């Protein structure tokens, strides 16, 4: 949020603040911002008829954000009390520094980040380390896919509702295609974080590095490449994504992996068509035995179990209503695990908002081959509004010799959310939370 400066008589230019910030990037040396985010969540679970388990927990999260002309520093932590086990746990959530150079548009980040969301055929993962990237788009980790990951299954998280996070196709405006000669790239190195966001979070025993590049061959054709190394694993791949006139978009990608003992390959193709109101999509992913990415390689080193699918096929449709922000999506996925029976899943999701005052979603899925694997999620979100307070005098002072700030503003916003889920194999779970964000700016 930008606040208008308040003229003050008798104040010579340049001010003390301008002199202090002269050592920083001039384009960013305008203001300091301190933000506080916190949430309080409670979950009550009633087990299935054959499980007979009742449990509940209370969880709180606190995070701070300090923005300066030299970048933004973010850190957060979580504490949780489990009534069934009668224990309290505390763990670190995220901590990082990030900065974007306004001249080169290079983005630097050190600490925790998510990477690897590159080509649709590269699985996303969490890392702690350093990252450098350049992109003309808002959302970008390494390089991004044009089409959704066909492995989306029970694709609504009942714990954190966000209408924008509902499964949906990207807009049909070709914004993910680069212009002729344009490039996007990113590179990162560090250690994988396994099970992040939980008290079981830990680091991989070996370091990992990866890099991705996208290049515009033509206005309707973009080439992509990706490389990854973790321990003795090496993975490389390349792909193409293009617009086929009015017939839609097609993306293909292939990659291979090698380590000291084995190797394998993966192929993926995705297609989507339609317009902003109605879209359809299809995808297939084929993986040979021995193929690994960085995350599966690390779990193999730790002897942790995992499921590898030799083939994934998906088809679906998505549409939205024009009366209000409302979206539907139907998805069918056929999974072929290595050495296990085929599983076929159907999923229907819906989300809507009413003038920003009330939002709700519903998601239902069913495993056609296993009647017990059925679930339904229902959630609501009610914003409580924003409160803005402005008054002279700073809550904290960054100025030389204690020169008072001209204006201090505090903005608070809160949201109440509640979700319920039913799974035949896990019973009923009810989740309620208060999510609040507090921002303080000093000019």
PyMOL commands that set and color helices and strands:
alter all, ss='L'
color gray80, all
select helices_A, chain A and resi 16-21+163-165+245-247+294-301+400-402
alter helices_A, ss='H'
color red, helices_A
select strands_A, chain A and resi 32-46+54-68+71-82+87-100+106-115+125-134+183-194+202-203+208-218+221-230+233-243+249-258+263-274+278-287+309-321+326-337+342-354+358-367+374-391+408-423+427-442
alter strands_A, ss='S'
color yellow, strands_A
deselect
rebuild
show_as cartoon
